[in-house]
Amino acid sequence: MTGRTLVTARSLRALDWLNFFVANVQTGFGPFIASYLASHKWTQGEIGMVLSVGTISAMVSQVPGGAAVDALRNKKGAAAWAIIAIILSAVLLAASPTVLPVIAAEVFHGFASCMLTPALAAISFALVGRANLGDRLGRNARWASIGSAVAAGLMGLFGEYYSPRAVFWLTAALAVPALIALSMIQRTDTIELPKAAPTPQQLERRESLRALLRDRRMLLFAACIVLFHLSNAAMLNLAAGEVTAGMGDNVQLVIAACIIVPQAIVAMMSPWVGRSAERWGRRPILLLGFSALPVRALLFAGISSPYLLVPVQVLDGLSAAVFGVMLPLIAADVAGDKGRYNLCIGLFGLAAGIGATLSTTAAGFIADHFGNAVSFFGLAAAGALAVLLVWAAMPETRDATASNGDGGDAPVTDHGESALR
């Protein structure tokens, strides 16, 4: 009996709930922080400063976080420590909304999140193997989207009927079932252990960071990620700020709907994205998801009614479903058999952070000096460049999982053991 057959249905169900509760926890570190700090008389400049600390710490931690998960054999342990650090961050925020605790919470959360994301991907890889990874990542994204939507509703109610501080106590509490779900997953470092000494070919696969950075597929997809987030990150904020400026009491409902609708689309589409990427390849699915970006930007440029924001956000759900599944899947194609899977995810996360930072900065500058319409056209152009780069230069990576270094066919193992290392 192989190690793969020892993976139980209980472990896979526990992984579903782990993604659900981790998304619950991460939702507490979104827009709720700004509202909470504002209720304690923080200025917008002070809030922006501490949020920037969180953004910078997350960007700086992407590559070290991925490398740390690669170095740890027990991926469950890495995930557990990351969740505990997030609990500490939530408690710091709830206990003392002053400068030092808030900055410490942002730094802890930034690094913990950069370990938690690759750890969850590595656990998934170890449990289902390469052949079933696309379907599993789609399922992960579905449960995470459901968790985000549920948490947003719960935290909104707690913040409204108790206090903004209660959101962070709830965040810390929701991390406890995440740890329970994690404990129910089989030890991933015992699923599949090599029985013989590694071959020279296997040793060669554990490439250095320098070799990974020379991989054309990795570099091209990183460039695609930068352009994706350059187009996407500022889009909703820019649209919402423009068309809801004159609204009355329904502003918060419209903004909430703009967040919940894409989450619902992600929950519905992500499993299909994962299965289709395995069936048709990565490039067709990337083209589908990336093509929604310029269309969405152009629609936002022509919208004058705030209620039209919500249907346009369906396109955001399509893009998010594709991107959320394809990033760890392409990382597995590029580096999953080289012992650098989690490092590759960290590099892709860094590319996303760079693109998002450039997006909000450039879109704000262009909107201030040339108007929102011109800013939307710029975001549409960045999205069109992303589509063009995928179409013209991005190679198909799916077949790489079944070929060896000299181009011949190699058996595709169903283990995921390199994700464990």
C-alpha positions as CSV (number, residue, x, y, z in Angstrom):
1,M,0.0,0.0,0.0
2,T,1.5,3.3,-1.0
3,G,1.5,6.5,1.0
4,R,-1.0,8.1,-1.3
5,T,-3.7,5.5,-0.4
6,L,-3.2,6.3,3.3
7,V,-4.6,9.8,2.8
8,T,-8.0,9.7,4.4
9,A,-11.2,11.5,3.5
10,R,-11.0,13.0,6.9
11,S,-7.8,14.8,6.0
12,L,-9.3,16.2,2.9
13,R,-12.5,17.4,4.7
14,A,-10.3,18.9,7.4
15,L,-8.4,20.8,4.7
16,D,-11.7,22.2,3.4
17,W,-12.5,23.6,6.9
18,L,-8.9,24.8,7.3
19,N,-9.3,27.0,4.2
20,F,-12.7,28.2,5.5
21,F,-11.4,29.3,8.9
22,V,-8.1,30.7,7.7
23,A,-10.2,32.9,5.3
24,N,-12.3,33.9,8.3
25,V,-9.2,35.0,10.2
26,Q,-7.6,36.8,7.3
27,T,-10.8,38.8,6.7
28,G,-10.4,40.5,10.0
29,F,-7.2,42.2,8.7
30,G,-8.9,43.9,5.8
31,P,-10.9,47.1,5.8
32,F,-11.9,46.6,9.5
33,I,-8.5,47.8,10.7
34,A,-9.0,51.3,9.2
35,S,-12.5,51.6,10.7
36,Y,-11.3,50.4,14.1
37,L,-8.3,52.8,14.2
38,A,-10.5,55.7,13.0
39,S,-12.9,55.0,15.9
40,H,-9.9,55.5,18.3
41,K,-9.2,59.0,16.8
42,W,-6.4,58.0,14.5
43,T,-5.9,60.4,11.6
44,Q,-6.0,59.1,8.0
45,G,-2.3,59.8,7.7
46,E,-1.5,57.6,10.8
47,I,-3.8,54.8,9.5
48,G,-2.1,54.9,6.1
49,M,1.3,54.8,7.7
50,V,0.6,51.6,9.7
51,L,-1.2,49.9,6.8
52,S,1.9,50.7,4.7
53,V,4.0,49.0,7.3
54,G,1.8,45.9,6.9
55,T,2.1,46.0,3.1
56,I,5.8,46.5,3.2
57,S,6.4,43.7,5.7
58,A,4.2,41.3,3.6
59,M,6.2,42.2,0.5
60,V,9.6,41.8,2.2
61,S,8.4,38.5,3.8
62,Q,7.1,36.8,0.6
63,V,10.4,35.1,-0.5
64,P,11.8,34.4,3.0
65,G,8.4,33.0,4.0
66,G,8.3,30.6,1.0
67,A,11.9,29.6,1.6
68,A,11.2,28.9,5.3
69,V,8.3,26.6,4.4
70,D,10.5,24.8,1.9
71,A,13.1,24.3,4.6
72,L,10.6,22.8,7.1
73,R,9.7,19.2,6.6
74,N,6.6,19.4,8.7
75,K,4.3,21.8,6.7
76,K,1.5,21.4,9.3
77,G,3.9,22.8,11.9
78,A,4.7,25.8,9.7
79,A,0.9,26.4,9.2
80,A,0.3,26.1,13.0
81,W,3.0,28.6,13.9
82,A,1.7,31.0,11.3
83,I,-1.9,30.8,12.7
84,I,-0.6,31.3,16.2
85,A,1.2,34.4,15.1
86,I,-2.0,35.7,13.5
87,I,-3.8,35.1,16.8
88,L,-1.2,37.2,18.5
89,S,-1.6,40.0,15.9
90,A,-5.4,40.0,16.5
91,V,-5.0,40.1,20.3
92,L,-2.5,43.0,20.0
93,L,-4.9,45.0,17.9
94,A,-7.8,44.3,20.2
95,A,-5.9,44.9,23.5
96,S,-4.2,48.2,22.7
97,P,-4.9,50.3,19.6
98,T,-1.8,52.4,20.1
99,V,1.2,52.8,17.7
100,L,3.6,50.2,18.9
101,P,1.2,47.3,19.3
102,V,-0.5,48.1,16.0
103,I,2.8,48.2,14.1
104,A,3.9,45.0,15.8
105,A,0.6,43.3,14.8
106,E,1.0,44.4,11.2
107,V,4.5,43.1,11.0
108,F,3.6,39.7,12.7
109,H,0.6,39.4,10.4
110,G,2.6,40.2,7.3
111,F,5.2,37.5,7.9
112,A,2.7,34.9,9.2
113,S,0.5,35.3,6.1
114,C,3.5,34.8,3.9
115,M,4.2,31.5,5.6
116,L,0.6,30.4,5.8
117,T,-0.2,30.7,2.1
118,P,2.6,28.4,0.8
119,A,2.1,26.1,3.8
120,L,-1.5,25.5,2.8
121,A,-0.5,25.0,-0.8
122,A,2.3,22.5,0.2
123,I,-0.2,20.5,2.4
124,S,-2.6,20.3,-0.5
125,F,0.2,19.2,-2.8
126,A,1.3,16.5,-0.3
127,L,-2.2,15.2,0.2
128,V,-3.4,14.9,-3.4
129,G,-0.2,14.9,-5.6
130,R,0.5,16.7,-8.8
131,A,-2.2,15.0,-10.9
132,N,-5.1,16.1,-8.7
133,L,-3.6,19.5,-7.6
134,G,-5.7,21.7,-9.9
135,D,-8.9,20.2,-8.6
136,R,-7.8,20.5,-5.0
137,L,-6.7,24.1,-5.4
138,G,-10.1,25.0,-6.9
139,R,-11.7,23.4,-3.9
140,N,-9.4,25.3,-1.6
141,A,-10.4,28.6,-3.3
142,R,-14.1,27.7,-3.0
143,W,-14.0,27.1,0.7
144,A,-11.8,30.2,1.3
145,S,-14.3,32.4,-0.6
146,I,-17.2,31.1,1.4
147,G,-15.2,31.7,4.6
148,S,-14.4,35.3,3.6
149,A,-18.0,36.0,2.8
150,V,-19.3,34.5,6.1
151,A,-16.6,36.3,8.1
152,A,-17.3,39.6,6.5
153,G,-21.0,39.3,7.6
154,L,-20.2,38.2,11.1
155,M,-17.5,40.8,11.6
156,G,-19.8,43.5,10.3
157,L,-22.5,42.5,12.8
158,F,-20.0,42.3,15.7
159,G,-18.6,45.7,14.8
160,E,-22.1,47.3,14.4
161,Y,-23.8,45.8,17.5
162,Y,-20.9,45.4,19.9
163,S,-17.8,47.5,19.1
164,P,-15.1,47.7,16.4
165,R,-12.7,46.1,19.0
166,A,-15.0,43.0,19.0
167,V,-14.0,42.3,15.4
168,F,-10.4,41.4,16.5
169,W,-11.5,39.3,19.4
170,L,-13.7,37.4,17.0
171,T,-10.7,37.1,14.6
172,A,-8.6,35.5,17.3
173,A,-11.5,33.2,18.3
174,L,-12.0,32.0,14.7
175,A,-8.3,30.9,14.6
176,V,-9.0,28.2,17.2
177,P,-11.2,26.1,14.9
178,A,-8.6,26.6,12.2
179,L,-6.0,25.0,14.5
180,I,-8.4,22.2,15.2
181,A,-9.0,21.5,11.5
182,L,-5.2,21.6,11.0
183,S,-4.8,19.0,13.7
184,M,-7.2,16.6,11.9
185,I,-5.1,16.5,8.8
186,Q,-2.7,13.6,8.5
187,R,0.9,14.4,9.1
188,T,2.0,15.4,5.7
189,D,5.7,14.5,6.3
190,T,4.7,10.9,6.7
191,I,2.5,10.5,3.7
192,E,5.2,9.5,1.3
193,L,8.8,8.9,2.3
194,P,11.5,7.8,-0.2
195,K,12.5,4.3,0.4
196,A,15.8,4.5,-1.6
197,A,18.6,7.0,-1.9
198,P,17.8,9.8,-4.2
199,T,19.0,9.5,-7.8
200,P,21.3,12.1,-9.4
201,Q,18.3,13.4,-11.4
202,Q,16.3,13.9,-8.2
203,L,19.2,15.7,-6.6
204,E,19.5,18.0,-9.6
205,R,15.9,19.0,-9.2
206,R,16.6,20.8,-6.0
207,E,17.7,23.9,-7.8
208,S,19.1,27.0,-6.2
209,L,17.3,30.3,-6.1
210,R,19.6,31.5,-8.9
211,A,18.5,28.6,-11.2
212,L,14.9,29.3,-10.4
213,L,15.3,32.9,-11.3
214,R,16.7,31.8,-14.7
215,D,13.6,29.8,-15.5
216,R,11.8,31.5,-18.4
217,R,8.4,30.2,-17.4
218,M,8.7,31.6,-13.8
219,L,9.9,35.0,-15.1
220,L,7.2,35.4,-17.7
221,F,4.4,34.4,-15.3
222,A,5.9,36.8,-12.6
223,A,5.7,39.6,-15.3
224,C,2.1,38.6,-16.0
225,I,1.3,38.8,-12.2
226,V,2.8,42.3,-12.0
227,L,0.6,43.4,-14.9
228,F,-2.5,41.7,-13.5
229,H,-2.3,43.5,-10.2
230,L,-1.2,46.7,-11.8
231,S,-4.5,46.6,-13.6
232,N,-6.7,45.1,-10.9
233,A,-5.6,46.5,-7.5
234,A,-6.9,50.1,-7.8
235,M,-9.9,49.4,-9.9
236,L,-12.7,48.9,-7.4
237,N,-11.5,51.6,-5.0
238,L,-11.3,54.1,-7.9
239,A,-14.8,53.2,-9.2
240,A,-16.4,53.2,-5.8
241,G,-14.9,56.5,-4.8
242,E,-16.2,58.2,-7.9
243,V,-19.7,56.9,-8.3
244,T,-20.7,56.6,-4.6
245,A,-19.6,60.1,-3.7
246,G,-23.1,61.5,-3.9
247,M,-25.0,58.6,-2.4
248,G,-26.9,58.5,0.8
249,D,-27.2,55.7,3.3
250,N,-26.8,52.9,0.9
251,V,-23.1,53.4,0.2
252,Q,-22.0,50.7,2.6
253,L,-24.5,48.2,1.2
254,V,-23.2,48.8,-2.3
255,I,-19.6,48.4,-1.3
256,A,-20.4,45.2,0.6
257,A,-22.2,43.8,-2.4
258,C,-19.2,44.7,-4.5
259,I,-17.1,42.5,-2.2
260,I,-19.5,39.6,-1.7
261,V,-20.5,39.1,-5.4
262,P,-17.0,38.3,-6.5
263,Q,-16.5,36.0,-3.6
264,A,-19.7,34.1,-4.7
265,I,-18.4,33.9,-8.2
266,V,-15.0,32.5,-7.0
267,A,-16.8,29.9,-4.9
268,M,-18.8,28.7,-7.9
269,M,-16.1,28.8,-10.5
270,S,-12.9,27.8,-8.7
271,P,-13.4,24.0,-8.9
272,W,-14.2,24.3,-12.6
273,V,-11.0,26.4,-13.1
274,G,-8.9,23.8,-11.5
275,R,-10.4,20.9,-13.5
276,S,-10.3,22.8,-16.8
277,A,-6.6,23.8,-16.2
278,E,-5.8,20.1,-16.0
279,R,-7.9,19.2,-19.0
280,W,-7.1,22.0,-21.4
281,G,-3.9,23.5,-20.1
282,R,-2.9,26.6,-18.2
283,R,-2.8,29.2,-21.1
284,P,-6.5,29.0,-22.2
285,I,-7.6,29.5,-18.6
286,L,-5.2,32.4,-18.0
287,L,-6.4,34.1,-21.2
288,L,-10.0,33.8,-20.0
289,G,-9.3,35.2,-16.6
290,F,-6.9,38.0,-17.7
291,S,-9.3,39.1,-20.5
292,A,-11.8,40.1,-17.9
293,L,-9.5,42.9,-16.6
294,P,-9.5,45.4,-19.5
295,V,-13.2,44.8,-20.1
296,R,-14.0,45.5,-16.4
297,A,-11.9,48.7,-16.5
298,L,-13.6,50.0,-19.6
299,L,-17.0,49.3,-18.1
300,F,-16.1,51.2,-14.9
301,A,-14.9,54.1,-17.0
302,G,-18.5,54.5,-18.5
303,I,-20.5,53.8,-15.3
304,S,-22.4,56.7,-13.7
305,S,-24.8,54.7,-11.5
306,P,-23.4,53.2,-8.3
307,Y,-25.8,50.2,-8.6
308,L,-24.1,49.2,-11.8
309,L,-20.9,48.5,-9.9
310,V,-22.2,45.3,-8.6
311,P,-22.9,43.4,-11.9
312,V,-19.5,44.6,-13.3
313,Q,-17.9,43.0,-10.2
314,V,-18.9,39.6,-11.6
315,L,-15.9,40.0,-13.9
316,D,-13.7,40.5,-10.8
317,G,-14.9,37.1,-9.5
318,L,-13.9,35.5,-12.8
319,S,-10.4,37.0,-12.7
320,A,-10.0,36.2,-9.0
321,A,-11.1,32.5,-9.5
322,V,-8.5,32.1,-12.3
323,F,-5.7,33.9,-10.5
324,G,-6.3,32.2,-7.2
325,V,-6.1,28.7,-8.6
326,M,-3.4,29.3,-11.3
327,L,-0.7,30.9,-9.1
328,P,0.0,27.9,-6.9
329,L,-0.7,25.5,-9.8
330,I,1.8,27.1,-12.1
331,A,4.3,27.3,-9.2
332,A,3.9,23.5,-9.0
333,D,4.6,23.1,-12.7
334,V,7.7,25.3,-12.5
335,A,9.2,24.3,-9.2
336,G,7.2,21.5,-7.6
337,D,9.7,18.8,-8.6
338,K,12.7,20.9,-7.6
339,G,12.2,21.4,-3.9
340,R,11.4,25.1,-4.5
341,Y,7.6,25.1,-4.7
342,N,7.0,27.3,-1.7
343,L,9.8,29.7,-2.6
344,C,8.3,30.0,-6.1
345,I,4.9,30.9,-4.5
346,G,6.8,33.5,-2.5
347,L,8.4,35.0,-5.6
348,F,5.0,35.2,-7.3
349,G,3.5,36.8,-4.1
350,L,6.3,39.4,-4.3
351,A,5.4,40.2,-7.9
352,A,1.7,40.6,-6.9
353,G,2.7,43.0,-4.1
354,I,4.8,45.1,-6.5
355,G,2.0,45.3,-9.1
356,A,-0.6,46.2,-6.4
357,T,1.6,49.0,-5.0
358,L,2.3,50.5,-8.4
359,S,-1.4,50.2,-9.3
360,T,-2.8,52.3,-6.3
361,T,0.0,54.8,-6.6
362,A,-0.2,55.3,-10.4
363,A,-4.0,55.2,-10.6
364,G,-4.3,57.8,-7.8
365,F,-1.7,60.1,-9.5
366,I,-3.4,59.9,-12.9
367,A,-6.9,60.4,-11.5
368,D,-5.8,63.5,-9.6
369,H,-4.1,65.1,-12.6
370,F,-6.0,63.8,-15.6
371,G,-9.3,62.5,-14.3
372,N,-10.8,59.1,-13.4
373,A,-11.6,58.2,-17.0
374,V,-8.0,58.5,-18.1
375,S,-7.0,56.4,-15.0
376,F,-9.4,53.7,-16.0
377,F,-8.1,53.6,-19.5
378,G,-4.6,53.2,-18.1
379,L,-5.7,50.3,-15.9
380,A,-7.4,48.8,-19.0
381,A,-4.1,49.2,-21.0
382,A,-2.2,47.3,-18.2
383,G,-4.8,44.5,-18.3
384,A,-4.6,44.3,-22.1
385,L,-0.8,44.1,-21.8
386,A,-1.2,41.2,-19.4
387,V,-3.5,39.4,-21.9
388,L,-1.0,40.1,-24.7
389,L,1.9,38.7,-22.7
390,V,0.0,35.5,-21.8
391,W,-1.0,35.1,-25.5
392,A,2.3,35.9,-27.1
393,A,5.0,34.7,-24.7
394,M,3.7,32.6,-21.8
395,P,4.5,28.9,-22.5
396,E,2.2,26.1,-21.5
397,T,3.5,24.7,-18.3
398,R,1.2,21.7,-17.8
399,D,3.3,19.3,-19.9
400,A,6.4,20.2,-18.0
401,T,5.1,18.2,-15.1
402,A,5.4,15.0,-17.2
403,S,8.8,15.6,-18.7
404,N,12.3,15.2,-17.4
405,G,15.3,17.5,-17.7
406,D,16.4,16.2,-21.2
407,G,13.0,16.5,-22.8
408,G,11.9,12.9,-22.6
409,D,8.8,11.6,-21.0
410,A,9.1,10.7,-17.3
411,P,6.6,9.0,-15.1
412,V,4.4,11.4,-13.2
413,T,4.4,10.5,-9.6
414,D,1.3,11.1,-7.6
415,H,3.2,11.8,-4.4
416,G,3.9,15.4,-3.8
417,E,6.9,14.4,-1.8
418,S,9.0,17.3,-3.1
419,A,6.4,19.6,-1.6
420,L,7.3,18.1,1.7
421,R,11.0,19.0,1.5
